[in-house]
């Protein structure tokens, strides 16, 4: 795997195709998103990484500043923007009750999600999927993006139920405006 990582070293998805850049998800950057497990731009602890690389696949603690008035729902999107693909890999998509001010560790577990959390499909599956970058590929940034939506997501987006929609179909179909947003990036390298 190290050879593959070195061969793909200069291939990165980048920020251009992240949820953060979608026109319908633009809004004031007034939410401050934090974790007690890592600071913005710092290394993520192994316990939050995928099991196949020795982690526990435990979603990290996340907290945010007060949800602004007018937020009907919170949307959390976690993307690996350094994956060697044309677009970032979506590691988690969740709808969160706006009355919540934080998520405890493990709140995004597909089998036992926290109250007020609805897990949607990601690139990998449902629930949180921790970092597992290609060995030797270099550091990967995992961007936790939180959006305060003014309109709750309908049960369907176009003809696909929200619970079954793929992220690349679901995210562009969200009704603007976004009343606030914030993000936090953790880094992991093998």
N, C-alpha and C positions, 0 to 999 in steps of 0.2 A: 504493500500500500504506500510506502514511502516514495517509491519511484513514481507512482501515479500522481501523488500529491505534488512532487517536483515538476512533473510534466505539465500539470494544470495550474502551476503557481500563478501565472498571469491571467488566468480566466476567472472572472468574478462577475456576479450578477450586477452589483452596484445598487445605487439608490433610485435610479430613474423609474423603476417599475414597482416600487414599494407602495403600500397602501397610503403612506404619508404623502406621496406625490399625486394621488388621484384627485382630479378637479373637484369631485363631489365631497371629498373628505377634507377640504381646506377649511380653516377656521382659526380663531385666535389661539395662540399657544400659551394659554393661561393655566393649564393643569401642570402641576409639578409631580412627576411620577418618580418614586424612589423605592428602594429595597433595602432591607437591613442586611442582606446577604452580599451585596456588591454595590459600588457606586458607579455612576455613569462613566463608561470607558474602561472600567476595571475588569479584571478576570472574574469569571463566574466560578464558584466552587464546584468541585467534581460531583457533589451530591445532586446538583441540578442538571447534570448531563445524562445522556442515554445510558441504559443498562449495558448495552453491548460494548461500551468503552469503560465500564467500571463504575458508572454513576448510579444513582437511585431513581432517576427520572422524576425527581420531586420538583414541582413548580415552585419558584421562589416566592417569598413574601413580597407583596407589592402594596404600596400605599400611595395615595394621591391627595392633593389639596381638595378642598371642598368642591363638590360638583356644583356648577353654576345653575342658577334658576333657569328653567326652560329645558333642562336635559331630561328627556323621556327614557333614555337608555344609554348605557355605556357599551362601547365596542372595544375589545382588546384584540389586537393582531400582533403576533410574534413572528418575525421573519429573519432568516439568515440571509444577509445581503452579500455575503462573500462566497456563497456556494458557486461552483464552476458551471453554472447554467445560464441561459439567457435572462431568466427572471429569478428573483429571490424565492427560496423555499419557505413556505408558510408552515411554521411549527405549531401554531395554535390560533384559533379564532373562538372568541367567547363573547356572549352578551351578558352584561352584568347589571343588576339592579342599581339604579343611580343613588339610592339611599345608602349604599355601602361605601365605605371610605377606604377599604383595604381588602386584600385577599391574603389569607394565611398560607403558609407553606403547604403544598399539596392540594390547594383549593381547585386546581384545574385538572385533577385526576379524572380520566374518562369513566372509571367505575364508581367513584364516590366524589363527585363535584360538590362544592360548597353550596349552601342555600343561596338563592338569588343569582346563580351562575348557570347559563345555558351554553353548553359546548356545541360548537358547530364543526363542520368538516374543515380540515386543513389539507395541505399537500400530502401529509403523511397519514392522517387518520383523524379521529376525534380525540379531543383532550390535548394536554401538554405533551410535547415531544422534545426532550432536552437536546442540547448540542451533541453532535457526533461527527465533527468534520473529518475529512479525509486526512489521514496521517501524512505529515510533511507538506500540506497545502498552505500552511501559515495560519495566522490568526483569523478567526471568523467573528464577525460582529452579529450579535443576536439583538434585534431591535424590538423592544416592547413598546407598542404604540397604543395609546388610549384615546378614544374619541367620544365626546359627549354628543350624542345624537339628539336633535330636536324632535324627531319623529321616530316612534318605535318601529322597528323592522316588522313588516307585515309577515303573516304566516307563509306567504309565497313571494318570490321575487320573479316576476314574469310568470312562467309556467312551472317553475321548480319550487318545491317547498324549501323554506329557508334552512331547515335542518339537513336537507340533502344537497343543497347547492354547493358547488365547488367555489373556493375563494375567488378565483379569477372571474367568475360569473356574479357572485354575491356582492363583492365589494364595490364594483362600479355601479351597481343597481341601487345603492343606498341613497335615500332621499336627503338632499341637503336642506338646511344648513347644519353644519357642525358648530355647536355653540362654544366648544373649547376642546383643546387637544394637548397632549403632552407625550413625551417619549423618554425612554431609558435604554441605553445600550450596554450590554455585557459582552465580554470577549472570552473566547475559548480557543485554544490551539492544542493540537496533538503532535 
